Each structure stands twice: as structure tokens, then as C-alpha cells.
Amino acid sequence: VQLVESGGGLVQPGGSLRLSCAANSYTYPWYIGWFRQAPGKEREGLAGLSKNGNPSYADSVKGRFTIGQDNAKKTWYLQMNNLKPEDTATYYCAGDPYISEWWVAGEYRYWGQGTQVTVSS
């Protein structure tokens, strides 16, 4: 299974972006997580979506980011609102059918290549 992210780019502070994650083969049902990594920092778990559609969020993005699934398109998304300069990073989606701690990168076996998000005026 390969995952492909899209939707990154340059946005001004306070702006919004919607990242998408697509799989190249049938994956339902499994757990999806969104992570980011800034230069010199560890990969950070942002949001997870369980097999039954329950979302979880890191405190750093709660209230600003929304994780979800587009069943028609068979993709997952991360809607990011009120973006801040500190949100600048490479963003990754990850998936696996067996997850106990969604925020732990090591639990996911399948990863996308990442998409860059830059928040700057």
C-alpha cells in the first residue's frame, strides 16, 4: 500500500489549507494518522482517525485542525484553519490496521512521502 499526500503550499498566517491522503489500493478499514516534522524536530502526531471514524487531536492543533474521511473519493483529509508560522513543517499521513496509540509514529507501517506546508507573510 502506498499513500500519497497533496494540498500543501504557502499560506499566510490565519489562513487555511486542506491536505488530502490517498491510498493506491483498498485499505478500509484502518487507522489514519496525520503527522508533521519541522527541521531539527521530532515527528509530531497531530490527529488520528479510528476505524469507526472517531477523531483524536493533539493539544497543539485541537480546535484548528479537523481530520476526516471522504468516503466517495476514498481519501482522508486534514483541514487546517487559523494557521500559524509555527505550523510550518512537512506533513505526512500514515495508516495501519492495528494502532493502539495513534500519536506514536512507530506504530504505523505505511507512510506517504510528505507535503510541505509553509505559513508565512
C-alpha positions as a printed Julia matrix, in Angstrom:
121×3 Matrix{Float64}:
   0.0    0.0    0.0
   1.27   3.44  -0.91
  -0.09   6.69   0.47
   0.14  10.0   -1.35
  -0.41  13.37   0.27
  -1.42  16.52  -1.55
  -2.62  20.02  -0.78
   0.42  21.6    0.84
   1.71  25.03  -0.06
   2.39  28.55   1.12
  -0.29  30.3    3.16
  -0.43  33.48   5.2
  -0.92  33.39   8.97
  -4.59  32.93   9.78
  -5.2   31.15   6.5
  -6.41  27.62   5.76
  -5.24  24.57   3.88
  -6.78  21.16   3.28
  -4.41  18.23   2.96
  -5.52  15.02   1.32
  -4.22  11.48   1.61
  -4.98   8.81  -0.97
  -4.14   5.12  -0.97
  -3.29   3.17  -4.11
  -5.15   0.06  -3.02
  -8.04  -1.0   -0.86
  -7.3   -0.22   2.77
 -10.61   0.1    4.57
 -10.88  -0.26   7.46
  -7.73   1.04   9.05
  -6.42   3.76  11.3
  -5.17   7.01   9.77
  -2.83   9.47  11.41
  -1.5   12.85  10.38
   1.98  13.87  11.49
   4.35  16.72  10.82
   8.04  17.25  11.12
   9.89  20.55  11.16
  13.65  20.77  10.56
  15.56  19.7   13.65
  12.45  18.46  15.42
  10.88  15.09  16.05
   7.89  13.87  14.08
   4.76  15.06  15.88
   1.38  13.34  15.9
  -1.39  15.81  15.1
  -4.58  13.84  14.6
  -5.8   10.29  14.33
  -8.95   8.78  12.87
 -10.03   5.4   14.2
 -11.59   2.6   12.14
 -15.05   3.64  13.25
 -14.44   7.29  12.44
 -13.64   8.7   15.87
 -11.12  11.55  15.71
  -8.39  12.4   18.19
  -6.21  15.51  18.29
  -3.03  16.78  19.8
  -3.5   19.79  22.06
  -1.38  21.9   19.7
  -3.99  21.66  16.93
  -7.25  20.98  18.76
  -9.92  23.42  17.62
  -7.96  24.4   14.49
  -7.45  21.13  12.61
 -10.06  18.57  11.58
  -9.36  15.03  10.43
 -11.87  13.17   8.34
 -12.58  10.72   5.56
 -14.12  11.37   2.17
 -15.86   8.07   1.51
 -16.82   8.97  -2.03
 -13.24   9.73  -3.02
 -11.74   7.09  -0.74
  -9.35   9.63   0.7
  -8.63  11.13   4.08
  -8.12  14.79   4.8
  -6.72  17.21   7.34
  -8.47  20.56   7.3
  -6.2   23.18   8.83
  -7.59  26.55   9.86
  -6.09  29.59  11.56
  -2.61  28.5   10.56
   0.36  29.92  12.43
   4.02  30.28  11.45
   4.87  27.51  13.91
   2.73  25.13  11.83
   5.37  25.25   9.11
   6.6   21.7    8.53
   6.43  18.7    6.25
   3.11  16.93   6.8
   2.64  13.19   6.49
  -0.28  10.82   6.53
   0.18   7.32   7.85
  -2.01   4.26   8.02
  -2.18   0.87   9.63
  -4.95  -1.58  10.58
  -3.54  -2.09  14.08
  -2.98   1.03  16.18
  -3.12   1.4   19.95
  -1.52   4.84  20.38
  -2.36   6.99  17.37
   0.22   9.68  18.19
   3.16   7.28  18.06
   4.77   7.34  14.62
   6.41   3.96  15.11
   3.04   2.21  15.21
   2.28   2.97  11.54
   3.73   0.8    8.81
   2.52   2.79   5.82
   3.53   6.38   5.13
   3.18   8.98   2.45
   6.11  10.95   1.06
   5.06  14.17   2.78
   3.81  17.55   1.63
   5.32  20.88   2.63
   3.25  23.48   4.45
   4.74  26.93   4.91
   2.93  29.61   6.9
   4.46  33.0    6.29
   3.51  36.53   5.43
